[in-house]
Amino acid sequence: MAVVTNALPGGKARVRGRVDKTYYAFLVPGLVLFTLAITLPALMGIFYSFTNSVGYGQFSFSGVINYIALFSDPTIRGAYGFTIGFALVTVAVVNFVAFLLAIGLTARIRAKVALRAVFVLPMVVSGIVIAYVFNFLFSNSLPAAAGALGFAPLEQSLLANPDLAWVAIVIVTAWQAIPSTILIYIAGILAIPADVYEAAALDGASASRQLRSITVPLTAGYILINVIIGFKNFLNSYDIIVGLTNGGPGTSTTSIAMSIFQGFTNGDYSYQMANATIFFLIALVIAFLQLRVTRGKASA
């Protein structure tokens, strides 16, 4: 219901909508919980990043010493390098495979609905469960099969090789992430009017030409959304890495999230709070980029 609050020059009236109290009944509890569970801990973490706190007891302010130390720490630089490189490679693999599968699952094939259900199953399984299953496969089944076939490069577990362990992590992460990406691509492909393909076929366009000139351009927004969302999610990778390598061999597969959590238990609380603050700022930039992209897609 709208009410007139006061008159303006020219006979116009200023109208203000009356907000139903039910709105506040739903808004306030959620806002309080979000503040207590998200906002307040984040602000406390930023505060402690400027101290020498170990997570309990007394502490004193140390200024930006933690932040200066971060940029000169080879372990932290290695964690950022691994995480960003892993995220970029995984985004490329996931989107390439998911896009091809989405094209196949929207084609005129039999049992495509049943096949879609099969392909999305990995997304409902816990990441840590998937990691432990693949850990057994990479550590036992695959080396045994390679030994029986005489294929020497795989007779040793990939997870024990500091140069190849990241490949196993990319494979497992992609296996879990591809289903959700497929769903977005299927929605984008199905949104393309069938008349467009029929007109192209009448003009003599081959299937590959239709893919290049119709499917890819008209799903470009979905591709961009998948890339941004995937990159942001892969930067936060933790459970699959823990289940597969636990950051090893050595520290070759230690992600940013792992280095932050490990710092909470070895006396580096304030130091890793500074690390978490920088990581939060990076994620915030990506989130704003994602918001702009999704808004542009919604208004298109």
NUROTI-581876 format. One record per residue: residue number from 1; residue in one letter; x, y, z of N, C-alpha, C, O in turn. Coordinates in steps of 0.2 Angstrom, whole numbers, plus 2048, in hexadecimal, padded with zeros to 3 digits. Atoms other than C-alpha are relative to their C-alpha. Example, Ala and Ser with C-alpha at 12.3 -4.5 7.8 and 13.67 -1.06 7.14 Angstrom:
BEGIN
SITE   resi   resn   n_px   n_py   n_pz   ca_px   ca_py   ca_pz   c_px   c_py   c_pz   o_px   o_py   o_pz
SITE      1      a    804    7FA    800     83E     7EA     827    804    806    800    809    805    803
SITE      2      s    7FC    7FA    7FF     844     7FB     824    7FC    805    803    7FF    80B    804
***
This chain:
BEGIN
SITE   resi   resn   n_px   n_py   n_pz   ca_px   ca_py   ca_pz   c_px   c_py   c_pz   o_px   o_py   o_pz
SITE      1      m    804    7FA    800     800     800     800    804    806    800    809    806    804
SITE      2      a    7FC    7FA    800     807     811     7FC    7FC    806    803    7F6    806    803
SITE      3      v    803    7FA    7FC     804     821     806    803    806    7FD    809    806    7FC
SITE      4      v    7FD    7F9    802     806     834     801    803    803    807    800    804    80C
SITE      5      t    7FD    7FD    7FA     813     83C     80D    800    807    800    7FE    80A    805
SITE      6      n    801    7F8    801     813     84E     807    800    802    7F9    802    7FE    7F4
SITE      7      a    800    7FD    807     810     859     7F8    806    803    7FE    809    807    802
SITE      8      l    7FA    7FD    803     81D     85F     7ED    7FE    806    7FB    7F8    806    7F9
SITE      9      p    802    7FB    804     81D     86F     7E2    7FD    7FE    7F9    7FF    7F9    7F7
SITE     10      g    803    802    806     812     86E     7D3    7FA    7FB    801    7F8    7F8    7FC
SITE     11      g    805    804    7FF     805     864     7DB    802    7F8    801    7FD    7F4    801
SITE     12      k    7FE    807    800     80F     854     7DB    800    7FD    807    801    801    80C
SITE     13      a    800    803    7F9     80F     848     7EA    806    7FB    800    807    7F7    7FC
SITE     14      r    7FB    805    7FE     81D     83E     7F2    7FD    7FA    803    7FA    7FA    808
SITE     15      v    803    806    7FE     818     82C     7F3    805    7FB    803    80A    7FA    800
SITE     16      r    7FB    805    7FD     820     81F     7FF    7FC    7FA    801    7F7    7FA    804
SITE     17      g    803    806    7FF     81C     80D     7FF    800    7FE    807    806    7FF    80B
SITE     18      r    800    803    7F9     817     805     810    802    7F9    800    7FF    7F5    7FC
SITE     19      v    7FD    806    800     822     7F6     813    7FC    7FB    805    7FB    7FD    80B
SITE     20      d    803    805    7FC     819     7E7     81A    804    7FD    806    80A    7FC    804
SITE     21      k    7FC    802    7FB     81F     7E2     82B    803    7F8    7FF    808    7F7    802
SITE     22      t    7FE    806    801     820     7D0     825    807    800    7FD    80B    7FB    7FE
SITE     23      y    7F9    7FF    804     82F     7D6     81A    805    800    805    80B    7FC    804
SITE     24      y    7FB    800    7FA     839     7DA     82A    800    7FA    804    806    7F8    806
SITE     25      a    800    806    7FD     834     7CA     832    805    7FB    7FD    808    7F7    800
SITE     26      f    7FC    804    803     83D     7C1     825    807    803    7FF    80C    7FF    7FF
SITE     27      l    7FA    7FD    801     84B     7CD     822    805    801    806    80B    7FF    805
SITE     28      v    7FC    7FF    7FA     851     7D1     833    804    7FA    803    80A    7FA    804
SITE     29      p    7FC    806    7FE     855     7BF     839    806    7FE    7FB    80B    7FC    7FE
SITE     30      g    7FA    802    805     85F     7BB     829    805    805    800    80B    803    800
SITE     31      l    7FB    7FB    800     868     7CC     82A    804    7FF    807    80A    800    806
SITE     32      v    7FC    801    7FA     86D     7C8     83C    804    7FA    800    80A    7FA    802
SITE     33      l    7FC    806    800     873     7B7     839    805    801    7FB    80B    7FE    7FC
SITE     34      f    7FA    7FE    804     87D     7BD     82A    805    804    803    80B    803    802
SITE     35      t    7FB    7FC    7FD     885     7CA     834    804    7FC    805    80A    7FD    805
SITE     36      l    7FD    804    7FB     889     7BE     842    805    7FB    7FD    80A    7F9    800
SITE     37      a    7FC    806    803     88F     7B0     837    805    802    7FB    80A    7FE    7FA
SITE     38      i    7FC    7FE    805     897     7B9     829    804    807    801    80A    807    801
SITE     39      t    7FD    7F9    800     89A     7CC     82B    804    801    806    80A    803    805
SITE     40      l    7FC    7FF    7FA     8A0     7CC     83D    806    7FC    800    80C    7FF    802
SITE     41      p    7F9    803    800     8AD     7BE     83B    804    803    7FB    80A    803    7FC
SITE     42      a    7FC    7FD    805     8B3     7C6     82B    804    806    803    80A    807    802
SITE     43      l    7FD    7FA    7FD     8B6     7D7     834    805    7FE    806    80A    801    806
SITE     44      m    7FB    802    7FB     8BE     7CE     843    806    7FD    7FD    80C    7FF    7FF
SITE     45      g    7FA    802    803     8CA     7C5     837    804    805    7FD    80A    805    7FE
SITE     46      i    7FC    7FA    802     8CF     7D5     82F    803    804    806    809    806    805
SITE     47      f    7FD    7FC    7FA     8D2     7DD     840    806    7FC    802    80B    7FF    804
SITE     48      y    7FA    804    7FD     8DD     7CE     846    806    800    7FB    80B    7FE    7FD
SITE     49      s    7FA    800    804     8E7     7CF     836    805    805    801    80B    805    7FE
SITE     50      f    7FB    7FA    7FE     8EF     7DF     83D    803    7FF    806    806    804    809
SITE     51      t    7FD    802    7F9     8F4     7D6     84D    805    7FA    7FF    806    7F8    7FA
SITE     52      n    7FC    806    7FF     900     7C8     853    7FC    7FB    803    7FF    7F6    806
SITE     53      s    804    805    7FC     8F2     7BE     85A    801    7F9    7FD    802    7F8    7F7
SITE     54      v    800    807    801     8F3     7AB     85A    7F9    7FC    800    7F9    7F6    7FF
SITE     55      g    806    802    800     8E1     7A9     85B    7FC    800    807    7F6    7FE    807
SITE     56      y    802    800    7F9     8DF     7AA     86E    805    804    804    80A    805    802
SITE     57      g    7FC    7FC    7FC     8E6     7B4     87C    801    807    7FE    7FE    80A    7FA
SITE     58      q    7FF    7F9    801     8EE     7C5     87C    803    801    7F9    806    7FC    7F6
SITE     59      f    7FD    7FF    807     8F4     7CD     86C    802    808    800    7FF    80B    804
SITE     60      s    7FF    7F9    801     8FB     7DE     866    800    801    7F9    800    7FD    7F5
SITE     61      f    800    7FE    807     8FA     7E8     856    807    800    7FD    80C    802    800
SITE     62      s    7FA    800    804     907     7E5     849    800    803    7FA    805    803    7F6
SITE     63      g    801    7FC    806     901     7F0     83B    7FF    7FB    7FA    7FC    7F6    7FA
SITE     64      v    800    804    806     904     7E9     82A    805    7FB    7FF    807    7F9    7F9
SITE     65      i    7FA    805    800     912     7DD     82E    7FE    7FA    7FD    801    7F7    7F9
SITE     66      n    803    806    803     907     7CE     82A    7FF    801    7F8    801    7FC    7F5
SITE     67      y    801    7FF    807     903     7D5     819    807    800    7FC    807    7FE    7F7
SITE     68      i    7FA    800    803     915     7D9     815    803    7F9    800    806    7F8    7FB
SITE     69      a    7FD    807    800     91B     7C8     81A    7FC    7FB    7FB    800    7F7    7F8
SITE     70      l    803    804    805     90E     7C0     80F    803    800    7F9    804    7FB    7F6
SITE     71      f    7FD    7FF    807     915     7C7     7FF    807    7FE    7FF    809    7FD    7FA
SITE     72      s    7F9    802    801     926     7C1     803    801    7F9    803    806    7F6    803
SITE     73      d    800    807    7FE     921     7AF     809    7FF    7FC    7FA    7FA    7FC    7F6
SITE     74      p    800    805    806     925     7A2     7FB    7FA    7FB    801    7F7    7F9    7FC
SITE     75      t    806    805    7FF     918     796     803    7FA    803    7FE    7F6    800    7FA
SITE     76      i    806    7FC    802     90A     7A3     801    800    801    7F9    7FB    800    7F6
SITE     77      r    7FF    7FE    807     910     7A8     7F0    7FE    7F9    7FC    7FB    7F9    7F7
SITE     78      g    801    807    803     910     795     7EB    7F9    7FE    800    7F6    7FB    7FC
SITE     79      a    807    801    7FF     8FE     793     7F2    7FC    804    7FB    7F7    801    7F8
SITE     80      y    803    7FC    804     8F8     7A1     7E8    801    7FE    7F9    7FC    7FE    7F4
SITE     81      g    7FE    803    807     901     79B     7D8    7FC    7FA    7FE    7FA    7F9    7F9
SITE     82      f    804    806    801     8FA     78A     7DA    7F9    801    7FF    7F6    7FE    7FA
SITE     83      t    807    7FF    800     8E9     78F     7DE    7FD    804    7F9    7F8    801    7F6
SITE     84      i    802    7FC    806     8E7     79C     7CF    801    7FC    7FA    7FD    7FB    7F6
SITE     85      g    7FF    804    806     8EF     790     7C3    7FC    7FA    7FF    7F9    7F9    7FA
SITE     86      f    804    806    800     8E5     781     7C8    7F9    803    7FE    7F5    7FF    7FB
SITE     87      a    807    7FE    802     8D5     78C     7C7    7FF    802    7F9    7FA    800    7F6
SITE     88      l    800    7FF    807     8D9     792     7B6    800    7FA    7FB    7FC    7FA    7F7
SITE     89      v    800    806    804     8DD     781     7AF    7F9    7FC    801    7F6    7FA    7FC
SITE     90      t    807    804    7FF     8CD     779     7B7    7FB    804    7FD    7F6    800    7FA
SITE     91      v    805    7FC    803     8C2     787     7B1    800    7FE    7F8    7FB    7FD    7F5
SITE     92      a    800    801    807     8C8     784     79F    7FE    7F8    7FF    7FA    7F7    7FA
SITE     93      v    802    807    801     8C6     771     7A1    7F9    7FF    801    7F5    7FC    7FD
SITE     94      v    807    800    7FE     8B5     772     7A9    7FC    802    7FB    7F7    7FF    7F9
SITE     95      n    805    7FD    804     8AD     77E     79D    801    7FD    7F9    7FC    7FC    7F5
SITE     96      f    7FF    804    807     8B5     775     78D    7FC    7FA    800    7F8    7F8    7FB
SITE     97      v    804    806    800     8AE     764     792    7F9    801    801    7F5    7FD    7FE
SITE     98      a    807    7FF    7FF     89E     76A     799    7FC    803    7FA    7F6    801    7F9
SITE     99      f    803    7FD    806     89A     774     78A    7FF    7FB    7FA    7F9    7FA    7F7
SITE    100      l    801    806    805     89D     765     77E    7FB    7FB    803    7F7    7F9    7FF
SITE    101      l    806    805    7FD     892     75A     78A    7F9    803    7FF    7F5    800    7FE
SITE    102      a    807    7FD    800     884     767     78A    7FE    800    7F9    7F8    7FF    7F8
SITE    103      i    802    801    807     884     767     777    7FD    7F9    7FE    7F8    7F9    7FB
SITE    104      g    802    807    801     883     754     777    7F9    7FF    803    7F5    7FB    801
SITE    105      l    806    801    7FC     875     754     784    7FA    804    7FE    7F5    803    800
SITE    106      t    805    7FD    803     86B     760     77B    7FE    7FF    7F8    7FA    801    7F5
SITE    107      a    801    802    807     86C     758     76A    7FA    7FB    800    7F8    7F9    805
SITE    108      r    806    805    801     85F     74C     763    803    7F9    801    804    7F5    7FC
SITE    109      i    7FD    807    7FF     865     73C     76B    7FB    7FD    805    7F7    800    808
SITE    110      r    804    804    7FB     85C     72E     775    802    801    807    808    801    808
SITE    111      a    7FF    801    7F9     85A     72E     787    804    806    803    808    805    808
SITE    112      k    7FC    7FA    7FE     862     740     789    7FE    802    807    802    805    80A
SITE    113      v    802    7FE    7F9     858     743     799    803    7FC    805    805    7FE    80A
SITE    114      a    7FD    804    7FB     85E     734     7A1    808    801    800    80B    801    806
SITE    115      l    7F9    7FF    801     870     738     79B    802    807    804    807    807    808
SITE    116      r    7FF    7FA    7FC     86E     74A     7A3    800    7FE    807    804    801    80B
SITE    117      a    800    802    7F8     86A     742     7B4    806    7FC    802    808    7FE    807
SITE    118      v    7FA    803    7FE     879     737     7B3    806    804    801    80A    804    805
SITE    119      f    7FA    7FB    800     885     745     7AF    800    805    806    805    807    808
SITE    120      v    800    7FB    7FB     87F     750     7BD    801    7FC    807    801    800    80C
SITE    121      l    7FF    804    7F9     881     742     7CB    806    803    804    805    803    80A
SITE    122      p    7FA    7FE    7FC     893     748     7D0    7FF    806    804    802    807    809
SITE    123      m    800    7F9    7FC     88D     759     7D6    7FC    7FF    806    7FC    803    80A
SITE    124      v    804    801    7F9     882     751     7E4    804    7FC    805    802    7FB    80A
SITE    125      v    7FC    804    7FC     891     747     7EB    805    805    804    807    80A    801
SITE    126      s    7FB    7FC    7FC     89C     74F     7F9    807    800    7FD    809    7FB    7FA
SITE    127      g    7FA    800    803     8AC     755     7F3    806    7FC    803    80A    7F9    800
SITE    128      i    7FB    804    7FC     8B6     74D     801    7FF    7F8    7FE    804    7F5    7FE
SITE    129      v    801    807    801     8AE     73C     7FD    803    7FE    7F9    806    7F9    7F8
SITE    130      i    7FD    801    807     8B2     73E     7EA    808    800    801    80B    7FC    7FD
SITE    131      a    7F9    800    800     8C4     742     7EF    803    7FA    803    808    7F7    800
SITE    132      y    7FE    806    7FD     8C6     733     7FA    800    7FA    7FB    804    7F6    7FB
SITE    133      v    801    805    805     8BF     728     7EC    806    800    7FB    809    7FB    7F9
SITE    134      f    7FB    7FF    805     8CB     72F     7DF    807    7FF    803    80C    7FD    7FF
SITE    135      n    7FA    802    7FD     8D9     72E     7EB    802    7F9    800    808    7F7    7FE
SITE    136      f    7FF    807    800     8D7     71C     7EC    802    7FE    7F9    806    7F9    7F7
SITE    137      l    7FF    801    807     8D6     71B     7D9    807    802    7FE    80B    7FE    7FA
SITE    138      f    7F9    7FE    802     8E6     725     7D6    805    7FD    804    80B    7FC    801
SITE    139      s    7FA    803    7FC     8F0     71D     7E4    800    7F8    7FF    806    7F6    800
SITE    140      n    800    807    800     8EB     70B     7E1    7FE    7FD    7F9    802    7F9    7F6
SITE    141      s    803    803    806     8E0     706     7D2    804    802    7FA    805    7FE    7F6
SITE    142      l    7FD    7FE    806     8E8     711     7C5    807    7FE    7FF    809    7FB    7FA
SITE    143      p    7F9    803    801     8FA     70C     7C9    800    7F9    7FF    804    7F6    7FB
SITE    144      a    800    807    801     8F5     6FA     7CA    7FE    7FE    7F9    801    7FA    7F5
SITE    145      a    802    801    807     8ED     6FB     7B9    805    802    7FB    807    7FE    7F6
SITE    146      a    7FA    7FE    804     8FC     704     7B2    805    7FB    800    809    7FA    7FB
SITE    147      g    7FA    805    800     908     6F7     7B8    7FE    7FA    7FC    802    7F7    7F9
SITE    148      a    802    806    803     8FD     6E9     7B1    801    801    7F8    802    7FD    7F4
SITE    149      l    7FF    7FE    807     8FE     6F2     7A0    807    802    7FE    808    803    7F8
SITE    150      g    7F9    7FE    802     910     6F7     7A1    801    807    7FE    805    809    7FB
SITE    151      f    800    7F9    802     90C     709     7A0    804    804    806    801    806    80B
SITE    152      a    7FB    7FE    7FB     91B     710     7AB    7FE    807    803    7FE    808    809
SITE    153      p    802    7F9    7FD     915     723     7AD    7FB    800    805    7FB    804    809
SITE    154      l    805    800    7FB     906     71E     7B7    801    7FB    805    7FC    7FA    809
SITE    155      e    7FF    805    7FB     90D     710     7C1    801    803    807    800    800    80C
SITE    156      q    7FF    7FC    7FA     911     71D     7CF    7FA    805    800    7F7    807    7FB
SITE    157      s    806    7FC    7FF     902     726     7D6    801    808    7FE    807    80B    800
SITE    158      l    7FF    7F9    802     8FF     738     7CF    800    804    806    803    809    806
SITE    159      l    800    7FC    7FA     8FC     73E     7E0    806    800    804    807    805    808
SITE    160      a    7F9    800    7FD     90E     73A     7E5    805    804    7FC    80B    804    7FE
SITE    161      n    7FC    7FC    805     915     744     7D7    7FF    807    801    7FA    80A    7FF
SITE    162      p    801    7F9    7FF     918     756     7DB    7FF    804    7FA    7FC    80A    7FA
SITE    163      d    801    7FC    806     918     75B     7C9    7F9    7FE    7FD    7F7    802    7F8
SITE    164      l    806    803    803     908     751     7C5    7FA    800    804    7F4    7FF    802
SITE    165      a    806    801    7FC     8FD     751     7D4    7FB    805    7FF    7F5    804    800
SITE    166      w    805    7FB    801     8F4     761     7CF    7FC    7FE    7FA    7F6    800    7FA
SITE    167      v    804    802    806     8EE     758     7BF    7FA    7FB    803    7F5    7FC    801
SITE    168      a    805    804    7FD     8E5     74B     7CA    7FB    805    804    7F5    803    803
SITE    169      i    805    7FB    7FD     8DD     75A     7D4    7FB    803    7FB    7F5    804    7FC
SITE    170      v    804    7FD    805     8D7     762     7C4    7FB    7FB    7FD    7F5    7FD    7FC
SITE    171      i    805    806    802     8CF     751     7BE    7FB    7FF    805    7F5    7FF    802
SITE    172      v    805    802    7FB     8C6     74E     7CE    7FB    806    801    7F5    806    801
SITE    173      t    804    7FA    7FF     8C0     760     7D0    7FC    801    7FA    7F6    803    7FA
SITE    174      a    804    7FF    806     8BA     761     7BE    7FB    7FB    800    7F5    7FC    7FD
SITE    175      w    805    805    800     8B1     751     7C0    7FA    802    804    7F4    800    802
SITE    176      q    805    7FE    7FC     8A7     758     7CE    7FC    807    7FD    7F6    808    7FE
SITE    177      a    802    7F9    802     8A5     76A     7C6    7FC    800    7F9    7F8    804    7F8
SITE    178      i    803    800    807     8A0     765     7B4    7F8    7FF    800    7F5    803    7FC
SITE    179      p    807    800    801     88E     760     7B8    7FC    807    801    7F8    808    7FD
SITE    180      s    804    7FA    7FF     888     771     7BF    802    805    7FA    7FD    808    7F8
SITE    181      t    7FF    7FC    806     891     779     7B0    7FC    7FE    7FA    7FA    802    7F6
SITE    182      i    804    803    806     888     76E     7A4    7F9    803    801    7F6    804    7FC
SITE    183      l    807    7FE    800     877     773     7AB    7FF    807    7FE    7FA    809    7FB
SITE    184      i    800    7FA    802     87B     785     7A8    800    801    7F8    7FD    805    7F5
SITE    185      y    7FF    800    808     881     782     796    7F9    7FD    7FD    7F7    7FF    7F8
SITE    186      i    806    803    803     871     777     793    7FB    805    800    7F7    806    7FB
SITE    187      a    805    7FB    7FF     866     785     799    802    806    7FA    7FD    808    7F7
SITE    188      g    7FE    7FB    805     870     791     78D    7FE    7FE    7F9    7FC    802    7F5
SITE    189      i    801    803    807     86F     786     77E    7F8    7FF    7FF    7F6    800    7F9
SITE    190      l    807    801    801     85C     782     780    7FD    807    800    7F7    807    7FD
SITE    191      a    803    7F9    801     859     795     781    800    802    7F9    7FD    807    7F8
SITE    192      i    800    7FD    807     85E     797     76F    7FA    7FD    7FC    7F9    7F7    7FC
SITE    193      p    806    803    804     84F     796     764    802    7FB    7FA    807    7FC    7F7
SITE    194      a    7FF    805    805     84E     787     759    800    803    7F9    803    800    7F4
SITE    195      d    801    7FD    807     849     792     74A    807    803    7FD    808    803    7F7
SITE    196      v    7F9    7FE    802     85B     799     74A    804    7FA    7FD    807    7FB    7F7
SITE    197      y    7FD    806    803     862     788     747    7FD    7FE    7F9    800    7FC    7F5
SITE    198      e    803    802    806     855     784     73A    801    804    7FA    803    802    7F5
SITE    199      a    7FE    7FB    805     859     794     730    807    7FE    7FE    808    7FF    7F8
SITE    200      a    7F9    801    802     86B     790     731    801    7F9    7FC    805    7F9    7F7
SITE    201      a    800    806    803     868     77E     72B    7FE    801    7F9    800    7FE    7F4
SITE    202      l    802    7FE    807     85E     785     71C    805    803    7FC    805    803    7F6
SITE    203      d    7FB    7FC    804     86C     790     717    806    7FC    7FF    80B    7FE    7FC
SITE    204      g    7FA    804    801     878     781     717    805    800    805    80B    7FD    804
SITE    205      a    7FB    800    7FB     881     784     727    801    7F9    803    7FC    7F5    805
SITE    206      s    7FF    806    7FD     889     774     72D    800    800    808    7FF    806    80B
SITE    207      a    801    800    7F9     888     76E     73F    806    804    804    805    807    809
SITE    208      s    7FA    7FC    7FD     89A     775     743    7FF    807    7FF    801    80B    804
SITE    209      r    800    7F8    801     896     786     73B    7FA    802    805    7FB    808    807
SITE    210      q    805    7FD    7FB     886     787     746    802    800    807    800    805    80A
SITE    211      l    7FD    800    7F9     890     783     755    804    806    801    804    80A    806
SITE    212      r    7FC    7FA    800     89C     791     751    7FD    806    7FF    7FE    80B    803
SITE    213      s    804    7FA    801     890     79E     74B    7FA    801    804    7F7    807    804
SITE    214      i    806    7FF    7FD     881     79B     755    800    7FE    808    7FF    802    80C
SITE    215      t    800    803    7F9     883     790     765    805    804    804    803    806    80A
SITE    216      v    7FB    7FC    7FC     893     798     76B    7FF    807    801    7FF    809    807
SITE    217      p    801    7F9    7FF     88F     7AA     768    7FA    801    805    7FA    806    809
SITE    218      l    807    7FF    7FD     87D     7A8     76F    801    7FE    808    7FC    7FF    80C
SITE    219      t    7FF    803    7F9     884     79F     77F    806    804    803    808    801    808
SITE    220      a    7FA    7FD    7FD     893     7AB     782    7FF    803    807    803    802    80B
SITE    221      g    801    7FD    7F9     88A     7B3     791    800    7FA    805    803    7FB    80B
SITE    222      y    800    805    7FB     888     7A2     799    807    7FD    801    809    7FB    806
SITE    223      i    7F9    802    7FF     89A     79D     795    804    805    805    808    803    809
SITE    224      l    7FD    7FC    7FB     8A0     7AD     79E    7FE    7FF    807    802    800    80B
SITE    225      i    803    801    7F9     895     7AA     7AD    803    7FA    803    806    7FA    808
SITE    226      n    7FD    806    7FE     89C     798     7AE    807    801    802    80A    7FE    807
SITE    227      v    7F9    7FF    7FF     8AE     79E     7AD    801    804    806    805    802    80A
SITE    228      i    7FF    7FC    7F9     8AC     7AB     7BB    7FE    7FC    806    802    7FC    80B
SITE    229      i    802    804    7FB     8A2     7A0     7C6    805    7FA    802    807    7F9    808
SITE    230      g    7FB    806    7FF     8AE     791     7C4    806    803    802    809    800    807
SITE    231      f    7FA    7FD    7FE     8BD     79C     7C6    800    801    808    804    800    80C
SITE    232      k    801    7FE    7F9     8B7     7A3     7D7    7FF    7FA    804    802    7F9    809
SITE    233      n    800    807    7FC     8B2     791     7DD    806    7FD    800    808    7FA    806
SITE    234      f    7FA    804    800     8C2     789     7D8    805    804    804    80A    800    807
SITE    235      l    7FB    7FC    7FC     8CC     797     7E1    7FF    7FD    808    803    7FE    80C
SITE    236      n    802    802    7F9     8C3     790     7F1    801    7F9    801    7FF    7F6    806
SITE    237      s    7FF    807    800     8C8     77E     7EE    803    7FE    806    809    800    808
SITE    238      y    7FD    802    7FA     8CB     775     7FE    7FF    7F8    801    804    7F4    802
SITE    239      d    802    807    7FE     8C2     764     801    803    7FB    7FC    806    7F6    7FE
SITE    240      i    7FD    805    805     8C8     75B     7F1    807    800    801    80A    7FA    801
SITE    241      i    7F9    800    7FF     8DA     761     7F4    802    7FC    806    807    7F8    806
SITE    242      v    7FE    803    7F9     8DA     75B     806    7FF    7F8    7FF    803    7F5    801
SITE    243      g    801    807    801     8D3     74A     801    804    7FD    7FB    806    7F7    7FC
SITE    244      l    7FB    803    805     8DF     747     7F3    807    800    802    80A    7FB    802
SITE    245      t    7F8    7FF    7FE     8F0     74E     7F8    801    803    807    807    803    809
SITE    246      n    7FF    7FD    7FA     8ED     758     808    806    806    7FF    809    807    804
SITE    247      g    7FB    7FA    801     8F8     766     800    806    7FD    7FD    80B    801    7FB
SITE    248      g    7FA    803    802     906     75A     7FB    800    7FE    7F8    7FB    7FF    7F5
SITE    249      p    7FA    802    7FC     912     753     7F5    803    807    802    804    80C    7FE
SITE    250      g    7FE    7FA    7FD     91A     760     800    7FB    806    801    7F6    805    804
SITE    251      t    805    7FB    800     911     770     7FD    7FE    802    7F9    7FB    807    7F7
SITE    252      s    801    7FF    807     90F     76E     7EA    7F9    801    7FE    7F7    805    7F9
SITE    253      t    807    7FF    801     8FC     76E     7EB    7FC    803    806    7F6    802    807
SITE    254      t    803    7FC    7FA     8F8     779     7FA    7FD    806    7FD    800    80A    7FA
SITE    255      s    804    7FA    802     8EA     785     7F6    800    805    805    802    805    80A
SITE    256      i    800    7FA    7FC     8E7     796     7FD    7FB    7FE    806    7FD    7FF    80C
SITE    257      a    805    802    7FB     8D8     78F     807    804    7FB    805    803    7FC    80B
SITE    258      m    7FD    805    7FC     8E3     781     80E    805    804    804    806    802    80A
SITE    259      s    7FB    7FC    7FC     8F1     78D     813    7FD    804    806    7FF    805    80B
SITE    260      i    804    7FC    7FB     8E4     798     81C    7FE    7FB    806    7FF    7FD    80C
SITE    261      f    803    805    7FB     8DC     789     826    806    7FD    804    806    7FD    80A
SITE    262      q    7FB    802    7FD     8ED     782     82A    803    805    805    806    803    80A
SITE    263      g    7FD    7FB    7FB     8F3     792     832    7FC    801    806    7FF    804    80B
SITE    264      f    804    7FF    7FA     8E5     792     83E    802    7FB    806    800    7FC    80C
SITE    265      t    7FE    805    7FB     8ED     783     847    807    800    801    809    7FC    806
SITE    266      n    7F9    800    7FF     8FF     787     846    803    806    803    809    808    802
SITE    267      g    7FD    7F9    7FD     900     798     84F    800    806    7FB    803    80B    7FD
SITE    268      d    800    7FB    805     8FE     7A2     83F    7FA    803    7FF    7F8    805    7F9
SITE    269      y    807    7FE    801     8ED     7A8     842    800    807    7FD    7FC    808    7F8
SITE    270      s    801    7F9    803     8EF     7BB     83F    804    800    7F9    801    804    7F5
SITE    271      y    7FD    801    806     8FB     7B7     831    7FC    7FE    7FA    7FB    801    7F5
SITE    272      q    805    802    805     8EE     7AD     828    7FA    804    7FF    7F6    803    7FA
SITE    273      m    805    7FC    800     8E1     7B9     82C    801    806    7FB    7FD    808    7F7
SITE    274      a    7FE    7FC    805     8EB     7C5     821    7FF    7FD    7F9    7FD    800    7F5
SITE    275      n    800    804    806     8EC     7B8     814    7F8    7FF    7FE    7F7    800    7F8
SITE    276      a    807    801    802     8D9     7B5     815    7FD    807    7FE    7F8    807    7FA
SITE    277      t    802    7F9    802     8D6     7C8     814    801    801    7F8    7FD    804    7F5
SITE    278      i    7FE    7FF    807     8DF     7C9     803    7FC    7FB    7FC    7FA    7FE    7F7
SITE    279      f    803    804    804     8D7     7BA     7FD    7F8    802    800    7F5    801    7FA
SITE    280      f    807    7FE    800     8C6     7C1     802    7FF    806    7FB    7FA    806    7F7
SITE    281      l    800    7FA    805     8CA     7D1     7F8    800    7FD    7F9    7FC    800    7F4
SITE    282      i    800    803    806     8CE     7C6     7E9    7F9    7FD    7FE    7F6    7FE    7F8
SITE    283      a    806    803    801     8BE     7BD     7EB    7FA    805    7FF    7F5    804    7FB
SITE    284      l    805    7FB    800     8B4     7CD     7ED    800    803    7F9    7FB    805    7F6
SITE    285      v    7FF    7FD    807     8BB     7D4     7DC    7FC    7FB    7FB    7F9    7FD    7F7
SITE    286      i    803    805    805     8B6     7C4     7D3    7F8    800    801    7F4    7FF    7FC
SITE    287      a    808    800    7FF     8A4     7C4     7DC    7FD    806    7FD    7F8    806    7FA
SITE    288      f    803    7FA    803     8A1     7D6     7D6    800    7FF    7F8    7FC    801    7F5
SITE    289      l    800    801    807     8A7     7D1     7C4    7FA    7FB    7FE    7F7    7FC    7F9
SITE    290      q    805    805    801     89B     7C2     7C5    7F9    804    800    7F5    802    7FC
SITE    291      l    806    7FC    7FF     88D     7CE     7CB    7FE    804    7FA    7F9    804    7F7
SITE    292      r    800    7FB    806     890     7DA     7BC    7FE    7FB    7FA    7FA    7FD    7F6
SITE    293      v    801    805    805     890     7CB     7B0    7F9    7FD    800    7F5    7FD    7FB
SITE    294      t    807    803    800     880     7C3     7B6    7FB    805    7FF    7F6    804    7FD
SITE    295      r    805    7FA    801     877     7D4     7B7    7FF    801    7F8    7FA    802    7F6
SITE    296      g    800    7FF    807     87C     7D7     7A5    7FC    7FA    7FC    7F9    7FC    7F7
SITE    297      k    803    805    803     876     7C6     7A0    7F8    800    801    7F4    7FE    7FD
SITE    298      a    807    800    7FE     865     7C8     7A9    7FD    806    7FC    7F7    805    7FA
SITE    299      s    803    7FA    804     862     7D9     7A0    801    7FF    7F9    7FE    803    7F5
SITE    300      a    800    800    807     867     7D3     78F    7FA    7FD    7FD    7FA    7FC    7F7
***
